[in-house]
Amino acid sequence: MQQQTIKTPVQCSGIGLHSGKMVTLALRPAEADSGINFYVVNQDGQHRITPTPAQVIATGLATTIGSAEASISTVEHLLAAIRGLGIDNLRIDVHGGELPIMDGSAAPFVMLLKNAGIKKQSAVRSVLRIARPVSHSSGDKSISSEPHNGFFVDYTIDFAHPLIGVQRMALEITPETFAEVAKARTFGFLHEVEALYSRGLALGGSLDNSVVLDQHGVVNKEGLRYADEFVRHKILDFIGDMAMIDMPLQGRFTVRCSGHALNNQFLRVLDENRDIYLEEVALSVPEVKQRKARKSAKETATVMAETQAMAI
């Protein structure tokens, strides 16, 4: 399977979640094997930031990457869109210190990337695949993984709120299925939002870019996009947080009640112990064809089983 980048540069502007100010984002094609790189402009000039688990410096409200010289906040939704669409190489120019929150989902970034067009490159894509089972937990939050030829997420959340409760979703993430989670918006609780505002935080947060819940239901007049929008968004965040490593990650992940902090802790365990838990695999064309053949055979078997059950 070949690496991919975008065909033409594209850009957008929007409100930053933290500052509440207008920020600008530009996406540009990048050479094969260059990976995903951010270039942020501040008063000291231009700084390059390459996402790695160790580059994550904050996980409150959103994921922030950077160093003492420069940082970029709220990167997870864009990185989820990049990985979800199978893009390997990209230059991202940022003015404002954070990415625009847009509508609180990855859908605007998906549209932006598709408008730019996606093109194949000559280099073969390599992935980091889970080589053996590994788990990480903190209290009732946990992430476990095992070898899998793809990126499969089985995610469960549990909130003491009448509209959420326990929600679970399992999905094999591909460029085709990514749409199942791309439109799911970030969410929060009214009392938490009010507390953040009083402390001068999340100044760009609004009902236009997040789902807000009071004690009984959703404050947003338009309601939810999906009944289980909450767990869908958690999967979206997980995809973005797992994109903080230098190559696409493959494995089967079972996640319970995790968030940005635990996601990063788990990824650091993988990254710091690559020789134990990860193996680099070049995705050859025959392997991809075999995956499609296995998927087709499984789907055919399922249809046959359902048909037989209906006949009975």
Disulfide bonds with the S-S distance in Angstrom:
none
